[in-house]
Amino acid sequence: MKAAAQEAGSLRTCVATRAELPPDEMIRFVLAPDGTVTPDLRRKLPGRGVWVTATAQAVAAAAKKNAFARSFKTPARVPDGLADRIEELMARDCLQALALANKAGLVTTGFAKVEAQVEKGEVVALLHAADGGADGKRKLGQALRRRFGGAPPIELEAFGSAQMDLALGRSNVIHAALRSGPASAALIERCARLRKYRAGAGELDCANAPSGRDEGA
């Protein structure tokens, strides 16, 4: 079944680890006209692509092992700080999704309003500023568990208060609640991808990974 899935194009091979994964768990890279390795987060840029597991560790390993040049079979310039740059792009993508969810009327801010939204049961996720106080996060977490039991909505801490302020066009945003809707679902998905990118996905074993061209563009 795995081979059939790969033939159908649903799996890609990571050039750092040789793991075979779905495209949604990877990052596609293309070469710019000047030979610079360029991340294609939306998978829309023209040209042949190579794929790397969507973690900062895997991207750094691919750069260190010269995996991009081997896979493209041509000289490839890897920008300094590529893994950090990708994290910045992914964070920006999440903040744009937060702004879209807000425009769709799906975001509530302010501790009291968020708490009331939780009590109504109209919450699919909570966002806390990473630099916010622990007490407010704890109290809202308790409110979630009281209302939803053992399977409460997720809580996200991907951004600082200043970043949330800019995305939402408001001041001093520490807590926000998301109501159900397509824009909220998109935001949750992108935040999960960013979290995985930052946290990694276990140990990488790149030293013994075979070189070669990855499958699929």
N, C-alpha and C positions, 0 to 999 in steps of 0.2 A: 504493500500500500504506500510506503514511503517513496519508493521509486516512482510509482505512478503519479504521486503528488508532485514530485520534482519534475517529471516530464511535463506535467500540466503547467509548470511555472509557478507553483505555489510555495516553493522553497528556494532559498538562496544560500550560498556558501560564504561564510565569514572568512575574509582573507587573513585575519589574525589568528583565528582558532580552528578554522575548517569546520566549525559547527554548521549544520544545516537547519535553518530557521525560516519561519514565515517572514515576508517583507515587513510586516508591522512591528517585528521585533528587531529590526535592523535599520541601518542608515545607508542610504545609497550615496555614492560619490561619483563625480564625473571629473574630467580634466577640462579646465578652461583653455581657451585658445593659446594662452602663454604657458601651458603645461602645469598650472597650479591645481593641486587637489582641492576640489570644491564640494562641500556637502550639499546634497539635494534632498532636503527634508521632506518636501512635498512630492518627490519622485516624478518631476515633470520636466526636468532639464533634458535637452537633447544630447545624444551621444551615448556611447557605451558606458555602462556603470559598473562599479564594483561595490561590494557590500561588506559592511562591518557590523557586528553585534552592537546594539544600541546602548553601550555603556562607555563611560569615559575611559575605563581601563582598556577596553578593546581598541578604541580609537588610538590611544597612546601607544599600545602595543603594535598596531599596524604601522604607525609612523616609525617607531623604533626599529622594527624588523624590515623596513623597506618594502613592505608588502604591497603598497600602492604601485610602485614602479614595476614590481614583478608581475602584478596582475594586469596592469595596463600594457605591459610589455613595451614600455617607452619611458624615458626619463620623466619623473613626476616630482614637482617641487611641493613639499609639504609645508604649509605656513607654520611659523612658530606659534605655539599655544593653540593648535587646532582643536584639541579636546575641550579647552576652556571656551573657545569661540563657539563651538557647537552648543555648549551649555547655555551661553548667552542667547543664541538664536532660539533655542527651545523655550527658554524662560520668556523671551519676548513674544513668542507664539502663544504661550499660555496667557500672558497678560492681555494680548489682543482678544483671546477667547473670553476672558473675564469681562472686557469692555463690551463685547457683543452680547454676552449674557445680561449685562446690566441694561443695555439698550433694549433688550427684549423684555425687560421688566421682571427678570427672574432673580434679582439680587436684593437682599435686605441687609442693611448695615446697622450697627449700634447694638450694644449688649442687650438692652431691654427688648428691642424689636426682634433681634435674633432669637432670644429666649422665648418670646411669645410665638414666633414662627415654629420653633421646635415643639412647643406645647400643642400647637394645632396639628402637628404631624405633617406639615407641608414642607418638608426639607429633604433634599437628596444628598446634600453635603454641607459641611461647614468649612469656612476658610478662616484661619487665624493668622495674624501677622507673626512672622517668625520672631520679631523683636518685641512682641506683646507680652504682657504679664502672664505668669503661669496660673494665677488664681482664676482669672476669667476663663481661660481654656479649660481648667479643671471643672468649674461650675457648669459650663455649657456641655462638657462631656458627660457629666452626671445627668444633666437634663435629657440628653439624647438617650442615655441608657434607660432612664425612667420611662420615657415615652415609647421607645422602640424595642426595649428588652435586649436580648443577647445579640441581635444583629442590627446595630444602629448604623445610620448613614456614616460615610467616611468623614474624617477630619483632615484637612490639608494645611500644611504650613510651608508653602513653597516660596513665599515672598515677604519682604519687609513691608512695614506700614506705608512708607513713602511710595513704594511701587504700587501698592493697592490704591493709595490716594490718586495717583496719576491715572490708573486704569479706570477708576470709577468716577473721577472728577469730583471727589469729595475730600474733606480734611479729616485727619486723625482716624482713619479706618483701622480698627484692630480686629473686629470680628465681622463676618458676613455669612449669610445663609443663602443657599441656592435652592430654588424651587425647580420642579421637574420641567424639562423642555429640551428641545434639540441642542440649544446653545449651551445649556448646563452639561448635557451629556458630552459634548465636544470638549468642554473645559476639563471635565473630570478625566477624560481619556488622555488629554495632552499633559495634564499634571501627573498622571500615573506614569506616563512615558518619561517625563522629566525626572521624577523621583527614581525610577529604575536606572536612568542614565547616571544620576549622581551616586546612587548606592552601589551600582554594579550588580553582577549576577554570578557571584562565586569566583573561585580562583581561575585565572587564565593559565593555560599551559601552552605558551607560544614557542618555547624553545625547540620543541620537537614537532611543531606543526609543519606539515609538508608545504612547500611553496607550489605556486601554480596559479593558473587562471581560474577565477571563480565562475560559477555558472549563472547565466541570466543577466539581462541588462535592465 
